[in-house]
Amino acid sequence: MQFLPELTLLGAGLIIFIVSLGKATGDTTRNIAIGLGAAIFGATLLSSCQTGKLFFDTYQVDLFSQVFKALIAGAMLIVLLFGNKLKAIPQKVHPEYYLFMFMSVLGLMMLVSSVELLAIFVSLELSSFAVYIMVPMRDDEGKFRFQMEAGIKYLLFGVTATGFMLFGMSYMYGLTGSTELSVVITKLSTMWNNPAAVIAMMMVLAGFFYKLAIFPFHFWVPDVYEGASNETTAFIASVPKLAAVALLIRLVSLISGEGQAILNILMICAVVSMFYGNLSALVQKDIKRMLGFSGIAHAGFVLLGILTFQITGFANAMYYIIGYVLMNLACFLVICTVSKNGENVMIEDLSGLHKRSPIMAFTLAVGLFALAGIPPFVGFMGKFMLLAGALKEGYMLIVILAAINTAIAIYYYLSVIRVTYTADPEERSIVTPSMLTNATSVFLLTIIVIMGVLPQRFVDYASTVVQTIM
């Protein structure tokens, strides 16, 4: 039972591989993938109370890891549900696409349970290489010329970040003589006056900064978001971020507040990420690029909780990243539905959407209101708790800068809503979502509102989860 989610994923991958050898139709493949996604999510829930250590103590199963595995599986299932047509991906490679998605999720699940440096490295690479292959999987009939460029950029930036991380791990081993995370961090905690220790930690963090798209490891975001298919971008923009925050919390929770140099670097990364992401998002016309840049800013917000080095701050960061994934998925659900043949959606393409599809317009409005931090949605409570937590720890200047960024973000999010509700639809076609898409939309909207109205229950549970690794 301890390894049940991972075994289920391996089994799902094997089934999809067998499907790829046959001549299953697109609908059959999609239904099998959705069924397997539901089974994987069920397996994570069944094993949520499991604890223990595996593989010579390199793999830790605890409440923290199991909760994040359930979140990762749930986010993947939502992407499967609203992206079930894979409009821009050639039908002949649909089985391979689902296979690589499952393998990426397997790597992410292994990542949240890894407590040893080499296990972390192998897990991160397993999740990354599968996505490197998914990005160029897009119809190339002359309409989408960016997918190969996006795939190459994602690979090159990913390999560079991995190089930094591996180099940092070698420093850690050289300084501490161990690859066990708890031993490494305990010994490094007495070495923060040694520049090599700080450099080693920052190089390792670079691997997770890349997944979260935190400055200065964010350069891949706009081009990859634009070049990948809408469904792939939805996956990249949500699922890996959960695993990255999980391991970031596990890593930083062991540092303690004595690492002032690490703290200073985290603060700089947080502030620069917020300003760079929000100011760049202001001028975007492709909504995926806009969401990509805004994601960089939101990653900066997540760091506000991490840099407190407190259980409450970590719980707030966990609450915020869950809310961010839900808000993001709501927006991508609309993008995938509005896009007729899988093409990218410009902001002007959303003109008059409230007349062409009221439920999609409402879903997009709620998602963007929440991302902007407007009550009563989860984005407001998430930002409020992160800012309150940072203020309590004495980070007054950062809180002021974050508040300024919130105001900037409101402008471009509301600009999209204005186009959706006030512009003339002109000759644009009616959008008719399927029953499954409508049901997924209602589910996302409900969770976004409930988490915003009743935040304390979620934060209390997040605190309980975080306490298991402290």
C-alpha positions, 0 to 999 in steps of 0.5 A, a space after each residue: 500500500 505504501 507504493 500503491 500510487 506509483 505502482 498504479 501509475 506504472 500499471 497505467 503506463 503499461 496499459 497505455 503502451 499496449 494500447 499504443 501497439 493496437 489500433 484503438 480509436 481516439 475516443 477509446 484511447 481518451 476514455 481509457 486514459 481518463 479511466 486510468 487517471 481516475 484509478 490513479 487518483 483513487 489509489 492516492 486516496 487509498 494510500 493517504 494514511 500510509 507511512 514508512 520508508 522504502 529503498 534503504 531509507 531514500 524514499 519516505 512515505 508520510 502524510 506530507 508526501 501522500 497528500 501532495 501525491 493526491 493533489 498531483 493526481 487530482 490535477 492530472 485528472 482535471 487536465 485529462 477531463 477538459 483536454 480529452 479531445 487533444 485537438 492540436 495533437 495528431 491522433 496517431 500519437 495520443 497513446 504516446 502522449 498519455 504514456 509520457 504524461 503518466 511517466 511525468 506524474 510518476 516522476 513527480 510523485 517520486 519527487 515528493 517522497 524522495 529524501 536523498 539527493 540522488 533519488 531527488 535527481 532521478 525523480 526530477 529527471 524522470 518527470 522532466 524528460 517526459 514533458 520535454 517530449 510532450 511539448 513538441 507533440 503538436 500538429 505541424 501542418 504549417 500553423 504551429 511553427 513554434 512547437 519545436 523551438 519551444 521543445 528545444 528551449 524547454 530542454 536546454 533550459 531544463 538541462 542547464 538547471 539540472 546541471 546547476 542542481 547536480 553541481 550543487 549536490 556534489 558540493 553538498 556531498 563534498 561538504 557533508 559526506 552524505 547524500 541523505 537530505 536530513 544529514 546534509 541539511 543538519 550539517 550545512 546548518 552549521 556552515 552558513 558562514 562558508 560560501 561553499 555551503 550557500 552556493 551549494 544550497 542555491 544550486 540545488 534550489 535552482 532545480 526547483 526554481 526552474 519547475 516553479 519558474 522563479 527568476 532567474 530560471 523563468 526564461 523558458 516560460 513564455 515561449 514554451 507556453 506559446 509553443 506547446 499545445 493548450 493541454 500540454 501547457 495546462 499540465 506544465 502550468 499546474 501539476 509540476 508546480 505542486 511537486 516543486 513546492 512540496 520539495 521546496 518546503 521539505 528542503 527549506 523546513 530543514 534549514 532553520 532561520 539561521 541561513 541569513 544568506 539563503 533568506 536574502 537570496 529568497 527575498 530577492 528572487 521573490 521580489 524580482 519574480 513578482 515585478 518581472 512577471 506582472 510587468 511583462 504580463 501587462 503587454 501580452 496579447 496571447 492569453 497563454 503567454 499572459 498566464 505564463 508571465 503571471 505564473 512567474 509573479 505567483 511563484 514569487 508570492 509562494 516564496 513569501 510563505 517559504 522565507 518565513 521558515 515557519 510552519 504557518 508560512 509553509 502551510 500558507 504556501 501550500 494553501 496558495 499553490 493549491 489555490 493557484 493550480 485550481 485558478 489556473 486550471 479554470 482559465 485553461 479549461 476555457 482556453 481549451 474549450 474556446 480554441 476550435 482546432 487547438 490553436 492559441 487563443 488571443 485575448 481579442 478572441 474572447 470578445 463577447 464570450 458571455 454571449 457565445 458561452 455564458 458558463 465559459 465566460 463566467 468560469 474565466 471571470 472567476 478564475 481571473 478574479 481569483 488570480 487577481 486576489 479579489 474576494 471571496 475567492 481563494 486567491 484573495 485569502 491566499 495572498 492575504 495570509 501570505 502577506 500577513 505571515 510575512 508582515 508578522 515576521 517583519 518583512 514590511 518592505 516586501 509586503 509593500 512591494 507585493 501589494 504594489 504587484 497585486 495592484 498591477 496584476 488586477 489591471 491586466 486580469 480585469 482587462 481580459 474580463 472587460 473584453 469577455 463581457 463588454 466587447 462585441 462578439 462580431 462574427 465569432 462562433 458560438 462555443 458549445 462545451 460538452 457536459 463533461 467540460 461543464 461539470 469540470 467547470 462547476 467543480 473548479 468554481 465550487 472549490 475556488 469559492 469554498 477554499 476562499 470562504 472557508 480558508 481556515 479549515 484548509 490551512 489548519 489541515 495544511 499545517 497538520 500536513 507540514 508538521 509531519 516533516 518538521 
